[in-house]
């Protein structure tokens, strides 16, 4: 019996030691990099309004809890406080991963090396350890009521969980950055604009839309860059296709695939290299190598590719064309199409696409504008989306420790995702107009439709997907709307 009690006490001591090490290390890391920690909190969708106060409260509270755990007289209170704080951290990460419009940086120290999902499970393990430590430590306290001690402790743990989650949920509800409303415009919604063709569950959320035709949707995979999944639209049958390239000894980092039957292109702008192949055998040969680094590419036709890149002189975003002609390759850059407002970098960020018929479109993320250009850059024009934000509203944070600039949660994203076909431009925006109910955004995304030739707004419709899931991307091919939301593919037909 004494051996059993001694073993439990040893376990409790180990748990307490782990918490002391964790909290002291976490607090000291935050205080040593205090400016970066405060900037990180300022970028949080939940905590930006309280960043100044919380940046001091959290490390001080961690040190205070560690001190309580050191002394056996206060250990049980310290463990309850540690359990409560860890529940808050875990609930915060869950909300960030599932309900936030942006994911901020992680906290400092060694935990910064973890991804958010790894951090979530790390916190969950420490929650269990704290609960175990509380149950063991409470066993050494004499009974003070007729109620059994385990029942009292279990009830206290549950109350702590509800209280901690409630605090985080309250902060989430106070946040005014999750949904941004603009009462200056009114959308024209077309009821029942889409007819559902089908939906297809996927193995993971690492897929992206690589292309489509009348019969097939092609999906690339961020984690398996040389594989393409082909899904038959009519029967849902899926096939895995492995791409073979004729040069594998390069330092590939960001491979993307663009399927335009009967051809496909594979590119990595960090190398930089572009491959071209046929979907009949999925073999690809080099189309372009070492011509220009790029962040995006969009295939205009089998011999011409538009790219978005950065100016070697200014670092600003610019557009370019890579053209194969008579066994020669030409690169043409244009630094006048994208218009600088603030820095020429963040403020000109956007989506590069084309209409399937050789017209280049570039839609800015942070302002209500898009660019239309021909396939030679001989002429271009500017159109406007229905939002009224004409000048980018950026929240740029500087992380001194790494000398990095990153966009924060207070940046207003006007246009999120884009696709085009024929004369029509389709833009996904979660900015609510006048009279719109934000509840619908829990299970649908808003798509605005424009005629970019006439520079007119036509209509809007809801694209429905899983509840409480964000739309990752969508693509329009003729009358088909193909959408990815987490681990499910949705296919609709425009009525």
N, C-alpha and C positions, 0 to 999 in steps of 0.2 A: 504494500500500500504506500509506504514511504517512497519507494522507488518510483511508483507511478506519479506521485505528487511532485517529486524532484524532477522527473522528466518533463512534466507539464510546465513547471516553473522555468526550466531551461528553455523550452520552446518560447514561452512568453518573453524571456530575457532576449532571445535572439530577435524576435519580432520588434521589440522595443529598440534594440540596437540598430536594426535595419531602418526603422523610422527616424531615429536620431541622425543617422548618417545621411539619409535621403533629404530630410528637411534642412539640416545644416548646410549640406552641399548645395541644394537648390537655392536657399536663401542667399548664401555667400556669392553664388554665381550671378544671381540677379543684381545684387548690390555692386559687384565689381563691374558689371556691364549695365549699370542702371539706366543710362540714357537709351541704349538699344532696347532694354526691357520695356521702358516707358513708351518708346516708339511702337514696339510690337503691340502693346495693349491699345495704343491709339489706332491701330489698324484693325482691331477686332470688331466684328459686326455687333457684338453684345456689349463690349466694355469701353468703346471709344469715348463715350460721354463721361466716363468715370476714371479714365486712365491715370490722371494725376494722383487721385486718392488711392486707387487700388495698387498702383505701382509701389507705394510705401506699405500699405496694409499687408499685402501677401508675404513679402520676405520677413517682416516683423512678426507676423502671426506664425510663420513656420518656425522661426527661432524660439518664440514663446512656447509653442507646443512641444518642441524638442526639449526645452528646459523642464516642462511639466513631466514629461516621460522619464527624465533622468531620475527624479525623486519618486520613490515608491509610494510616498504618501499621496502624491497627486497623479500617479501614473494612470489610474482608471479614467480620470477626467481628461488627461492628455490624450489617451487612446480614443476616447469618444470624440474629442476635438479633431484628432487626426483622421478618424473615420469620416466625420462630417466634411472636412476639407477635401478629402479624396473623392467623396461622392460628388461634391460640387465640381471638382476638376473633370470627373468622368462625364457628368451630365453636360458640362460645357462643351467637351469634345464631341459628344453625341449630337448636340444641336449644331455645332459647326459643320460636322460631316454631313448632316441630313437636311438641315433647314436653312443654312446660311447661303447667301448669294456669293460669298467669297471666302476663301480659306486663308487666314493670316499665317504668319510665321509661327513656329513653335517656340517654346520657352528656351532659356539659355542653358549653358552647360552641356553635359553629355546627352541630356534628353533632347537637345536640339537636333541630334543626329537621327532621332527616331522620326518615322512618319506619323501622321495623326492616328492611323489605325493601330500601329504598334504602341503608340502612347496610350490609346484607349485601353488596350488589353493590359498594359503595364499597370495602369491605375486600378483596373479591376482586380488584379492580383493583390495589390496592396490594400484594397478595400477588404478583401477576404482575410488577409493577414491581420488587419486591425480588428475585424469582428472576432477572429479567433483569439487574439490577444485580450480583448475585452472579456470574453467568456471565461478564459483561463484566470485572468486577474480577479474577476468578480468572485470566483470560487473560493478565494481566500478571505472573503469578507463575511462575518457572521450574519445570519438571517435577521432582518429587522421587521419583518411583516409576516402575516399569515400566507401571503401569496408566495408561491415557490420562486426562488431566485432566478432560475433559467427563464421563467415566463416574464419576469420583470425586465431582465436584460434584453430578451428578444423584443419586447414591446418598446423598450428604449431605443434599440437599434432601428426598428421600423419607423419610429417617430423621427429619428435623426435623418433617415433616408428621405422621408417626405419633406421635412423642413429644408434639407440641403437642396433637393431638386426644386422645391418651391422658390428658393432664393434665386437660383439660376433662371428658372422659368419667368420669374418676375422681371429680371433684368432683360430677358429676351423680349418680353412684351413691351418694355419701356423703349426698346431700341426702335428708332424711327428710320433706320437705314435699310431694313430688310425690303420694304416696299416703298418705292418713290412714286408719288402721284404728281401728275401735271394736269390741272384742270383747264389748261389753255387749249386743248384740242378734244374733239369728239370723233370717235371712230364710227364707221359704218359697218356694222356686223351683218354678215350673211348667215342666216340660220341654216343649219344642216348643210353646210358648204361641202363637207367631206363625206364620202361613203367608205366605210371600213372594208378593206380588202382582206386583211389578216394581221396577225401578230405572231411573233416568233421569239420564244425564250432563248437566251444565249448563255453560254457557259460562264461568262464573266462580264465585267463592265469595261474591259480593255479594248473593245472593238471600236472602229470608226467606219464611216461610210466612204468607200473607195470609188464607187460608181454604180451605174444602173443602166439597164435597157428595158425594153418592153416585157421581157420574161424573167430577168434575173437582177437581184441585188448583190453587189460585191462588197464585202466587208474586209478591211484590213485589221490588223491586231497590233497594238503598240508593243505587246510582250513577245510576239512572234512575227517579226518584221518581214519575213520572207514567205508568209502564208496568206492566202486569200480564201475567204469562205464565200462560196457561191450559193445563194438561196433562191430556189425557184419560186416565183411569185404565185403561181397557180396552185401548186401542191405543197409548198413549204419544204421540199426536199433540199438538204444541204450537202455540199461537197467541199472538201478541203483541197486546195491547189497549192503546190509548193513552187515558188518562183526560183528559177536558176539564173544566176548572173555570171557574167564572164570575168568579173574581178572581185574577189572576196578578201583581198589583203589590205583593204583600206580601213581607217578608223571610223566606222559607222557609229553614229550617235542618235540620229533623228530621222529614221527612214519613214517615208510616206509613199503611198501607192495611189495612183489616179488611173482608174480603168475607164477607157473610152473604146468599147468594142468597135472593130476587131483588135484594137491595140490596147496596151497598158503601158504606163510609165512609172518608174520607181525613182525616187530622188532623195538625196540627203544633202541639205544645204550647208551642213557643217564640214563636209569633205573638201570641196563640193562636187557632186556627181549626179548625173541623170542617166537612167537606162530606159531603153525602149524595147518592147517585146510584143508578142502576139498571144492572145488569150487561147489560141488553139493548142499551144504547147507550154505556155508560161515560161518560155526562155527569153532572156533579155540581154541585149548588148549595149555597150556604152553609147549614149547619144551625145553627152557633153561631159567633160571633166576639166576641173581647174579653170573654168571660165569666169565664174562669179559665185561668191557665197550668197545664199538666199535663205529667207525665213519662211517663204511660201512659194508654191508654184502652181500654175493652173494651165492645163493643156488646152490650147486653142484649136489645133488640128495636128495631124501626124508629124508635121514638120516645124511647128511653132509653139513655144511655151512662154507664157508670161510669168515673171517672177517679181516678188517683193524682196528688197534687199536693203542694205544700209550704205549710205555714202561713205566712201573711204576717207573723205576730207572732213565732213561734218558729223558723221554718225547718224544723220537723219534718215528716215524712211524714204526710199525712192522706188520706182518701178522700172522694170526692164523687160527685154524680149530676147529669147534665145532662139535663133532660127537656123535650121539646117537647109542648105541650098547648094545643089551641085557639088556634093562631097566636101563642102566647106561649112563652117559654123560661124555665125555672126552674133555678136552680143551688142545690144543697143540699150543704153540706160537713159532714163529721163528723170531729171531732178526738179522739174517744174510743175508736174501734174499734181502732186500732193502738196497742199498748202499748209505751211507752218503757222501756228497760232501762238504757241508758247515756247516749246523747246525743239519741235520738229521730230521728236522721238516718241514720247508717250502720246502727245496730242494728235499725231498722224497715224497711230495704230489703227488697224482695221482688218477687214476680210477681203482677200483677193479672189475673184471668181470670174466666170464668163457665162454667156447665155447659150452655149452649145452651138453657136453660129458665128463665132469669131469676134464677138464684141466683148471687150474687157470691162469689168465692173469692179470698183473698189469702194466698199462701204465703211466709213469711219465708225469706230466704236463709240467715241465720246462726244460726237456732235451730230446734228441732224442733216448730214450731207452724204452724198455718194458721187463717185466719179464714173463717167461713161467715156470709154476711149475706143478708137478703132484698133485693128490688129497691127497697125504700123506706127501708132502714136502720132499720126498726122493731124488728128483733131481729137479734142476731148471737151466734155461739158460737165457741168455740175447740176445735180438734182437735190431735192430736199425731201426728207421724211416728215411725217406729220408732227413730230415732236418739235418743241420750240427752242431747244437748247442749241444755239448756233455756235457757241464758243465752248470748248472743252472745259469741264469743271473737274479738275484733277486734284487729288490728294496724294502728293508725292512725299514719301518718307525716306530719310537718309539714315542708313545704318552705318554708323561711324566705324564700328569694329571691322566690318568687311568692306567698307567704302562702296556700298551698294545703294541704288535708288530703286524703290519699289512703290507700286500704286497701293493706296490704302482704301479702306472700306467706304470712305466718303467720296470717292470718285464716282461720278454719275455715268453709268453705262447706258447709252441711248439705244444703240443697236447691238444685239448680242450675237445672233447667228444669221447667216445670209445664204440664199440660193437664187439662181436665175435660170429662166428658160424662155426662149423666144423673145418677146418684147416685155416680159414681166419680171419684176424683181420682188422677191419674197424676203421679208425681214422679220425675225423674231425679236420682240421687245417685251419686257415685263414692266414697262412704264405704264401706269394706269392713266387713262384719260378721264374726262368728266363723266360722271354718272356710272362709272365702272366699279363692280364689286370685286375686291381682291380675293374673295373666297374661291372663285373659280380657278385661280392660279394654283390651287393645291392639286388639281388633277388635270390641268390643261395649260397650254402655252398659247400666247397671242401671236398670230402671224398677220402682218400687214402686207398688202399687195399694191405694187406701183407699176405703172406703165412708164418705163424709164425713157422711152423715145419721146413721149409726150410730156414727160416730167409731171405726171399727175398721180395722185393717190386714188386708188379704185375702191378698195374694200378691206375688211379684216375678217378673220375667222378663228375659231378655237381649234387647236390641235390637241386632242385628248390622249393621255397616257396614264401610267400608274399614278396613284395618289401619293402626294408628298415626295415626289421625285422630280428632279430638274431635267429639262430637255438638254441633252448633250449636244446634239446637232441634228440637222435635217437637210434633205436634198429634194429638189423637185425635178422630175424628168417627165416631160410632156404633161400628162394629166395625173401622174403619180406623185404622191407626197410620201417620202420615206423618212422615218424619224427614229432616232436612238434615244432611249431614256434608261439610264443605268444598264441593266442586263436584259433589255427587251427591245426587239425591233418591231416597229409599227408601220403598216403600209395602208395608205388611204388613196382613194381616187377622188379628184376634184369633180364635183357634179357640174 
